[in-house]
Structure formats: structure tokens, C-alpha cells
Amino acid sequence: MANSAHEPEVQQNEDLWSGGKQPLKVSYGKLMMWYFLLSDAFTFAGFLIAYGALRFSSATWPIPDDVFSTAPFNNFGLGHETKLPLMFVTIMSFLLIISSVTMVRAVQEGHRENKRGVVFWMLMTIIGGLGFLSCQAWEWTNLIKDEHMTVNRDPFGTHTLDGVYLNPDGSESDEVFKAGDGYLVHKHHVDHGDDAHGHDSHGDDGHGAEDHGSDDGHGGDEYAYEVGDHAGYVMDENGFVFKKFKVTTDGDMKGQVMAQEFGPKAFGALFFFITGFHGFHVFSGVLFLLIIMINAAGGVYVKRKNGYEMVEKIGLYWHFVDLVWVFVFLVFYLL
């Protein structure tokens, strides 16, 4: 009788200390992946909060429609560039979102123990990730090489006053702007090859200002003005062309002549750092996807009979990367 009285207590203690039970009914690997993603989410949140703090503490900030308006197909073969605000980054985002859908399909096929389905849909996911990285590489190249944006220089400015741009001869042009309108400071290009007189040659300055000049008889263009001395333009010591303008108030001209200025330095640094950090996550994800796909194709996970759990774990990471991009897209490209 005594032994029977203690049997329930003994059984309870054995259940309490038996061990081997999965916490939250998930495997150890999945739990660790969730821990990692939670810590990574805090990291990205800190970066985006810092971006918001610096942005709202700045008097002006670049307009996304002006910064992200170029694409490889902008000229449509017509010889002149057409502005398509946010079109290219929309394609980038679409590729990443579609890759998240194909990742879901890979996980589904894993639950069905369908090796061929897992390999196929993981391959589609890898292609989507590589497409996103290729688009981001082009965007960075365009901003650095063509727009001359760096981590400490932002050529995209925003007007704080109403005004009108000056023509190359110093007269007022028809191009009027309002406070809040964006502009792009372009680096001046000097062609020393054909200009026999050593005059500077001028290209489009980002506001539709075309070259003004005539043939000098020596196979080159001799321009009737020079940047440093002309009322319509000014060049700084680094070779950047700034377009001059007059400030207006209710349509009445003030006598003050002003020039464009570079935008806040923080924009370039934050853009390259945050989008680069996210791009590193995408690149890492593509490598892991490739390794796991090769293992799946080789039958490494067939004997485990656990629904291709490794595919599900990398799927969690990939969905996290896609979710982070939604916030990066919102902060940098839409707001």
C-alpha cells in the first residue's frame, strides 16, 4: 500500500525531469533561427530609427522621385532619357517578393518529401535573389558613377526658397521652381582633346540646360562663356557645376543671386550603408540557398524524413530578408 501511495508522485517527477521535449513544439534549429532573426530585426530597426532621426533633424532632404528616377531602359532607344520615378526599384522589389513566393513552394514540396520539387523551387528562388542583387549593383553604379553620390557627398538637393533659374547669358529663364523642389548637382566634364582654346565644355547640368557654343574651326566647340565667370553657372574647386538662380517672392524678383548646394551628407552614407547591409543579407541568403539546394539534390535530406527542415529554416531567413526590404523600401524610396 505504501508503494502504491507514492507511485503517482514518482511518475510525476519522472515526467518533469524526463527531458528531450522540444520547447514551443519546434526543433532546436528552428528556435535558434528565430533567435537570430529577432536579434537581426533589432539591428535593422536601430539603423532605420537612426535614419529617421537624422532625416527629421535636417532642414532639407532629397526627394526620392528625383534620386531614383533612372533605369537601364530609360531612353527607350530614342536617344534621350525619360524619367521614370521609382520604376526600377519597383522591379527590384517585385523580384524579391516573387522569390519569397517560390521559397514557400520549396517548403511545401519539402513537407511532401518531393526532392525534385524542392530543388526546382529553390533554384527559382536563387534566380530571383540574383536578379535583385544585379539590379542593386546597377543602381549603386549609376548613383556613384553617373550621379557622383558617395558616402560623404550628396548631389541631390532641395530648394528652400522660390526662384527662377538663370540662362547661360545671365537672363532669367522660363524654368521656375518652388521651395521643396529637388535638383541634381552635376560634375562638370572638361574635354581637353579637341578644344584648341582651352575652354570648358558643358553638358546637361541636371535641369535641361544644353550645351551652348559654336564650332571654333578646329574640330571642337568654343563656348561663349566659362563656368567660373558666368552668371548662369558656378564651379567649385572640386569641379562640380552649380546652377545659379534668383530668389522670388510672390512673383517679384529680389536682387539676390544664389546657387545650388549639395544635399545633406547623411543621405549618401545612410543609403549605402543600410541598403548595402541588406544586400549583404541577400547575398548570404543566396549562398546558403545554393548550398542547401545542392545538398537536397544529392539526397542528403532524404534519409532524415523530417519534411526537409533545413529548407524550412533557410526559408524563414529568406522571408525575413524580404520583410526587411519592405521597410527599407518604405523609408528610402517612398517617404
Backbone torsions as a table, in degrees:
resi	resn	phi	psi	omega
1	MET	NA	-38.6	-178.8
2	ALA	-64.6	-40.7	-179.0
3	ASN	-65.1	-40.0	-179.1
4	SER	-66.8	-29.3	-179.8
5	ALA	-68.5	-29.6	-178.0
6	HIS	-93.4	-5.5	-176.8
7	GLU	-62.1	-44.5	179.0
8	PRO	-60.7	-40.6	-179.7
9	GLU	-65.0	-42.1	179.2
10	VAL	-63.6	-42.8	179.6
11	GLN	-63.0	-39.2	179.4
12	GLN	-64.6	-42.8	179.0
13	ASN	-65.3	-38.1	178.3
14	GLU	-64.1	-40.6	178.1
15	ASP	-65.8	-35.1	-177.4
16	LEU	-69.0	-37.3	-174.3
17	TRP	-108.9	16.4	-177.1
18	SER	-69.2	-33.8	178.9
19	GLY	70.3	-176.2	177.2
20	GLY	78.0	3.2	-179.9
21	LYS	-91.8	139.4	-177.8
22	GLN	-80.3	125.7	178.1
23	PRO	-67.4	139.3	179.7
24	LEU	57.0	18.8	178.3
25	LYS	60.1	28.9	173.8
26	VAL	-125.4	159.7	-179.0
27	SER	-72.9	165.3	179.3
28	TYR	-61.3	-41.4	-178.9
29	GLY	-62.0	-43.9	178.6
30	LYS	-65.2	-40.0	-180.0
31	LEU	-62.2	-42.8	178.9
32	MET	-66.6	-35.4	176.6
33	MET	-64.1	-41.3	177.5
34	TRP	-64.0	-39.0	176.1
35	TYR	-60.8	-44.5	179.9
36	PHE	-63.1	-45.1	-178.3
37	LEU	-65.3	-35.3	177.4
38	LEU	-64.6	-43.8	178.6
39	SER	-66.7	-37.3	178.4
40	ASP	-68.1	-34.4	177.6
41	ALA	-63.2	-39.3	176.7
42	PHE	-63.7	-37.1	179.2
43	THR	-63.7	-50.1	179.1
44	PHE	-63.8	-37.8	178.8
45	ALA	-61.6	-40.6	177.8
46	GLY	-62.1	-42.3	178.6
47	PHE	-63.4	-45.5	-177.1
48	LEU	-70.3	-34.2	175.3
49	ILE	-65.7	-40.5	176.6
50	ALA	-62.0	-40.0	177.0
51	TYR	-60.0	-46.7	-180.0
52	GLY	-62.7	-40.0	-179.6
53	ALA	-64.3	-43.7	-179.5
54	LEU	-70.5	-36.3	-179.8
55	ARG	-64.7	-48.7	-175.4
56	PHE	-77.2	-9.5	174.1
57	SER	-92.1	-5.1	179.3
58	SER	-94.7	144.9	-179.0
59	ALA	-67.5	-37.4	178.9
60	THR	-132.6	162.9	178.7
61	TRP	-151.5	142.8	-179.7
62	PRO	-58.5	146.2	178.7
63	ILE	-88.4	122.7	-176.9
64	PRO	-54.9	-35.8	-179.6
65	ASP	-63.7	-27.8	177.3
66	ASP	-83.3	-38.3	-176.3
67	VAL	-72.6	-45.4	-173.3
68	PHE	-109.6	63.6	-177.3
69	SER	-120.5	6.3	-179.0
70	THR	-108.9	157.6	179.2
71	ALA	-156.6	160.0	179.3
72	PRO	-60.1	-23.7	-176.4
73	PHE	-105.6	22.4	-174.0
74	ASN	-64.7	-31.7	-174.5
75	ASN	-86.7	-12.9	178.2
76	PHE	53.2	26.5	179.5
77	GLY	74.1	10.5	-177.1
78	LEU	-93.7	-6.0	178.1
79	GLY	89.4	-9.0	176.5
80	HIS	-130.9	152.0	-172.7
81	GLU	-85.5	135.7	175.3
82	THR	-108.3	129.3	-179.5
83	LYS	-77.9	127.1	178.1
84	LEU	-127.3	82.4	-175.1
85	PRO	-56.4	126.8	173.8
86	LEU	64.0	8.7	-178.9
87	MET	-67.3	-45.9	-175.6
88	PHE	-67.9	-43.0	-179.7
89	VAL	-68.3	-25.7	174.3
90	THR	-66.2	-40.0	176.7
91	ILE	-64.2	-42.8	176.4
92	MET	-56.4	-47.7	-177.5
93	SER	-65.1	-38.1	179.0
94	PHE	-62.0	-42.6	178.8
95	LEU	-60.1	-42.6	-177.9
96	LEU	-69.8	-38.8	179.7
97	ILE	-67.8	-41.7	178.2
98	ILE	-63.0	-36.8	177.8
99	SER	-64.2	-28.6	176.4
100	SER	-69.5	-35.5	176.8
101	VAL	-65.7	-44.4	178.8
102	THR	-65.5	-30.1	176.4
103	MET	-66.9	-38.0	176.0
104	VAL	-60.9	-42.2	179.1
105	ARG	-64.0	-37.9	178.3
106	ALA	-63.2	-41.0	178.8
107	VAL	-65.8	-40.7	178.4
108	GLN	-60.9	-44.2	178.9
109	GLU	-66.5	-30.1	176.7
110	GLY	-66.1	-40.9	177.2
111	HIS	-62.3	-28.2	178.0
112	ARG	-87.6	2.1	-177.6
113	GLU	57.7	37.4	179.8
114	ASN	-99.8	97.3	-174.9
115	LYS	-62.3	-45.2	-178.2
116	ARG	-63.1	-39.9	178.5
117	GLY	-65.3	-40.3	178.4
118	VAL	-60.9	-48.1	-177.5
119	VAL	-63.5	-42.9	-177.7
120	PHE	-63.3	-49.3	-175.7
121	TRP	-73.2	-28.3	173.2
122	MET	-68.2	-36.4	176.3
123	LEU	-62.9	-41.6	177.5
124	MET	-62.4	-37.9	178.2
125	THR	-65.1	-41.6	178.6
126	ILE	-63.0	-42.0	178.7
127	ILE	-62.1	-41.8	177.3
128	GLY	-62.6	-41.5	178.1
129	GLY	-64.7	-41.6	178.1
130	LEU	-66.4	-35.4	176.3
131	GLY	-63.3	-41.9	177.9
132	PHE	-62.9	-45.9	-180.0
133	LEU	-62.9	-37.4	178.3
134	SER	-64.7	-42.0	178.4
135	CYS	-64.8	-40.8	179.3
136	GLN	-66.5	-36.5	177.3
137	ALA	-63.5	-40.8	178.0
138	TRP	-65.8	-42.1	-179.3
139	GLU	-61.6	-45.0	177.9
140	TRP	-62.1	-44.4	-179.7
141	THR	-60.6	-42.5	179.7
142	ASN	-64.7	-44.3	-178.9
143	LEU	-67.2	-36.1	-177.9
144	ILE	-81.2	-47.6	-173.5
145	LYS	-81.8	-45.7	-174.2
146	ASP	-92.7	-36.3	-178.8
147	GLU	-98.1	-9.1	174.9
148	HIS	61.9	37.7	175.8
149	MET	-92.5	135.7	178.5
150	THR	-131.6	-177.5	179.7
151	VAL	-69.4	-17.7	179.8
152	ASN	-125.4	15.1	177.0
153	ARG	-143.6	128.0	-178.6
154	ASP	-121.3	103.3	-178.5
155	PRO	-77.5	-3.1	-179.4
156	PHE	-94.7	110.6	-178.4
157	GLY	-111.3	174.3	178.8
158	THR	-136.2	129.0	179.3
159	HIS	-68.8	140.0	177.3
160	THR	-103.9	-8.3	179.7
161	LEU	-134.3	158.7	173.0
162	ASP	-76.0	150.6	179.6
163	GLY	-174.1	-173.1	179.0
164	VAL	-138.4	139.0	179.7
165	TYR	-76.3	154.4	178.5
166	LEU	-96.0	145.2	174.2
167	ASN	-73.7	166.3	177.5
168	PRO	-58.0	-24.1	178.8
169	ASP	-91.0	3.6	178.2
170	GLY	95.8	-8.8	179.0
171	SER	-80.9	166.1	-179.8
172	GLU	-76.4	135.9	178.4
173	SER	-91.6	-179.2	177.9
174	ASP	-87.7	-1.5	-175.6
175	GLU	-88.6	103.0	-179.3
176	VAL	-105.1	143.6	179.3
177	PHE	-130.3	159.6	178.6
178	LYS	-113.7	158.5	175.8
179	ALA	-58.6	132.1	-177.1
180	GLY	102.5	-15.0	177.2
181	ASP	-70.6	143.0	180.0
182	GLY	-92.1	162.4	176.3
183	TYR	-151.3	168.3	-178.8
184	LEU	-126.7	122.9	175.1
185	VAL	-84.2	126.2	-178.3
186	HIS	-108.5	146.4	175.8
187	LYS	-74.7	135.1	-178.9
188	HIS	-74.2	134.3	178.9
189	HIS	-105.5	125.4	179.9
190	VAL	-110.9	121.2	178.1
191	ASP	-99.3	109.0	-177.7
192	HIS	-92.2	1.4	-172.6
193	GLY	-75.6	-50.8	-170.4
194	ASP	-109.0	-10.3	-176.2
195	ASP	-81.4	103.0	-175.9
196	ALA	-72.0	-18.1	-176.7
197	HIS	-99.4	-1.8	177.7
198	GLY	74.8	16.4	179.8
199	HIS	-80.8	154.1	178.8
200	ASP	-77.0	144.2	173.4
201	SER	-105.2	144.4	-171.6
202	HIS	-123.4	134.0	176.0
203	GLY	-104.7	-168.9	178.3
204	ASP	-63.0	130.3	-176.0
205	ASP	-96.7	13.4	178.2
206	GLY	96.3	-1.3	-179.2
207	HIS	-130.3	20.6	178.0
208	GLY	84.5	8.3	178.8
209	ALA	-77.2	117.9	-175.8
210	GLU	-91.5	170.6	176.4
211	ASP	-66.7	141.5	178.0
212	HIS	-124.0	119.6	-179.8
213	GLY	171.9	-176.9	-179.6
214	SER	-144.2	163.0	-179.2
215	ASP	-66.2	131.5	-176.0
216	ASP	-94.1	7.2	178.1
217	GLY	85.7	-0.5	-178.8
218	HIS	-120.9	21.8	177.7
219	GLY	83.5	3.3	-179.1
220	GLY	-127.3	179.4	179.2
221	ASP	-103.8	126.4	175.2
222	GLU	-102.4	117.9	-174.7
223	TYR	-92.7	144.1	-173.5
224	ALA	-76.6	-3.1	-179.6
225	TYR	-147.5	162.9	176.0
226	GLU	-120.6	147.9	-171.1
227	VAL	-57.7	-48.5	-173.6
228	GLY	-65.0	-23.8	-174.1
229	ASP	-107.0	-6.0	-170.9
230	HIS	-95.2	145.3	-176.4
231	ALA	-68.3	-26.4	-175.4
232	GLY	-81.7	-18.4	-175.8
233	TYR	-141.8	160.0	171.7
234	VAL	-145.7	144.4	179.8
235	MET	-118.8	135.4	176.9
236	ASP	-88.3	179.8	-174.3
237	GLU	-68.6	-15.5	179.4
238	ASN	-92.5	2.7	177.7
239	GLY	84.9	23.1	178.5
240	PHE	-100.6	133.5	-178.9
241	VAL	-88.8	128.8	176.5
242	PHE	-115.0	131.2	179.7
243	LYS	-85.1	134.1	-179.0
244	LYS	-88.8	154.1	178.8
245	PHE	-151.8	161.7	173.5
246	LYS	-105.2	143.6	-178.9
247	VAL	-85.7	138.8	178.8
248	THR	-120.0	155.9	174.4
249	THR	-138.4	111.7	-178.8
250	ASP	55.0	37.2	177.1
251	GLY	84.6	-10.0	179.6
252	ASP	-93.4	135.2	-176.5
253	MET	-80.2	134.7	166.4
254	LYS	-91.0	160.9	-179.6
255	GLY	-80.0	-8.7	-172.0
256	GLN	-78.3	128.6	174.7
257	VAL	-102.2	129.6	-177.2
258	MET	-124.1	173.6	178.8
259	ALA	-136.3	156.0	177.7
260	GLN	-62.2	154.7	176.9
261	GLU	-128.2	157.1	174.2
262	PHE	-63.7	151.6	176.9
263	GLY	-77.4	179.7	-179.1
264	PRO	-61.6	132.9	-178.1
265	LYS	-61.5	-29.6	-175.5
266	ALA	-61.5	-26.6	-176.3
267	PHE	-63.2	-49.8	-179.1
268	GLY	-62.7	-43.7	-178.8
269	ALA	-63.2	-45.7	-179.0
270	LEU	-67.4	-40.1	-178.7
271	PHE	-62.7	-51.6	-177.1
272	PHE	-67.0	-35.9	-177.5
273	PHE	-71.7	-49.3	-174.7
274	ILE	-72.2	-46.6	178.8
275	THR	-68.4	-31.0	176.0
276	GLY	-69.2	-38.9	178.0
277	PHE	-64.7	-40.8	176.3
278	HIS	-67.5	-40.9	177.8
279	GLY	-61.1	-35.4	176.0
280	PHE	-63.3	-38.0	176.7
281	HIS	-64.3	-41.7	178.8
282	VAL	-64.7	-44.3	179.2
283	PHE	-60.7	-44.7	177.6
284	SER	-62.0	-41.5	179.0
285	GLY	-62.1	-40.6	178.2
286	VAL	-62.3	-41.1	178.2
287	LEU	-62.9	-46.2	179.1
288	PHE	-63.7	-40.7	177.7
289	LEU	-60.8	-41.1	-179.6
290	LEU	-64.2	-44.4	-179.7
291	ILE	-63.5	-45.7	-178.3
292	ILE	-68.1	-36.1	177.0
293	MET	-63.4	-42.2	178.3
294	ILE	-63.6	-42.4	177.2
295	ASN	-62.4	-41.4	179.3
296	ALA	-64.9	-41.9	179.0
297	ALA	-64.8	-31.1	179.3
298	GLY	-82.7	-1.1	177.1
299	GLY	82.0	18.7	-178.6
300	VAL	-63.4	-36.5	-173.7
301	TYR	-95.2	-2.7	-176.9
302	VAL	-64.4	-45.0	-175.7
303	LYS	-70.0	-20.1	-177.0
304	ARG	-73.1	-29.5	178.4
305	LYS	51.8	43.0	-179.8
306	ASN	-117.9	25.7	177.9
307	GLY	70.1	29.9	-179.3
308	TYR	52.2	57.8	-177.1
309	GLU	-60.3	-33.6	179.2
310	MET	-61.6	-37.2	176.7
311	VAL	-65.3	-38.8	178.9
312	GLU	-66.4	-36.6	179.9
313	LYS	-68.4	-43.1	177.1
314	ILE	-69.3	-26.0	175.3
315	GLY	-65.7	-38.3	175.9
316	LEU	-59.9	-43.8	179.3
317	TYR	-62.3	-44.2	-175.9
318	TRP	-66.9	-39.4	177.3
319	HIS	-66.0	-34.7	177.0
320	PHE	-63.8	-43.7	178.5
321	VAL	-60.6	-41.4	177.9
322	ASP	-64.6	-41.8	-179.8
323	LEU	-64.4	-41.1	178.3
324	VAL	-61.5	-39.3	-179.4
325	TRP	-62.2	-32.3	177.3
326	VAL	-59.4	-42.2	179.6
327	PHE	-73.0	-38.8	177.0
328	VAL	-63.5	-43.1	178.2
329	PHE	-60.9	-42.4	-179.8
330	LEU	-63.8	-45.2	-174.1
331	VAL	-72.2	-47.2	-172.8
332	PHE	-86.2	-36.9	-168.3
333	TYR	-103.7	-20.9	-175.7
334	LEU	-110.6	-36.7	-175.6
335	LEU	-87.9	NA	NA
